[in-house]
């Protein structure tokens, strides 16, 4: 298992709080909201390629590997 930290910033690189971050992991998904620093943390993420969405908009795919 691994972990994933997502940073959400605005056009001026300022952190954005309260954004819904939704990730699709293999055969499941998980959802968190960004904190005051614009961060959403996901723990116990399987080793796989993860699709990341913010407020419903696809952002990127990222690989998660063992810690």
C-alpha positions as CSV (number, residue, x, y, z in Angstrom):
1,X,0.0,0.0,0.0
2,X,1.0,3.6,-0.5
3,X,-0.5,7.0,0.1
4,X,-1.4,10.0,-2.0
5,X,-1.3,13.7,-1.1
6,X,-3.2,16.1,-3.5
7,X,-2.5,19.9,-3.4
8,X,-5.2,22.2,-4.8
9,X,-4.2,25.7,-5.7
10,X,-5.7,28.6,-7.6
11,X,-4.3,30.4,-10.6
12,X,-1.9,32.3,-8.4
13,X,-0.7,29.2,-6.5
14,X,-2.6,30.0,-3.4
15,X,-4.0,26.9,-1.5
16,X,-7.8,26.4,-1.9
17,X,-9.7,24.8,1.0
18,X,-13.0,23.0,0.9
19,X,-12.5,21.4,-2.6
20,X,-13.9,17.9,-3.1
21,X,-11.1,15.6,-4.3
22,X,-12.3,12.3,-5.7
23,X,-9.9,9.5,-6.6
24,X,-10.6,6.3,-8.5
25,X,-8.4,3.4,-7.4
26,X,-8.5,0.1,-9.2
27,X,-12.0,-1.2,-8.4
28,X,-13.0,1.4,-5.8
29,X,-12.9,5.1,-5.0
30,X,-12.3,7.5,-2.2
31,X,-13.2,11.2,-1.4
32,X,-11.7,13.8,0.8
33,X,-12.0,17.6,1.1
34,X,-9.0,19.9,1.1
35,X,-7.9,21.5,4.3
36,X,-6.9,25.1,5.0
37,X,-3.6,24.4,3.2
38,X,-5.3,23.1,0.1
39,X,-4.3,19.5,0.9
40,X,-6.3,16.2,0.7
41,X,-4.6,13.1,2.0
42,X,-5.4,9.5,1.1
43,X,-4.0,6.6,3.1
44,X,-3.8,2.9,2.3
45,X,-3.9,3.5,-1.4
46,X,-3.2,0.3,-3.4
47,X,-0.3,0.2,-5.8
48,X,-2.0,1.3,-9.0
49,X,-2.7,4.2,-11.4
50,X,-5.1,6.7,-9.8
51,X,-7.4,9.1,-11.5
52,X,-7.8,12.4,-9.6
53,X,-10.8,14.7,-9.9
54,X,-11.4,18.0,-8.2
55,X,-15.0,19.2,-7.9
56,X,-15.9,16.7,-10.5
57,X,-13.3,17.8,-13.1
58,X,-10.7,15.3,-14.2
59,X,-7.2,16.6,-13.3
60,X,-4.6,13.8,-13.9
61,X,-3.6,10.2,-13.6
62,X,-0.8,9.4,-11.2
63,X,0.9,6.2,-10.3
64,X,1.0,5.1,-6.6
65,X,3.8,2.8,-5.5
66,X,4.8,1.2,-2.2
67,X,6.1,3.5,0.5
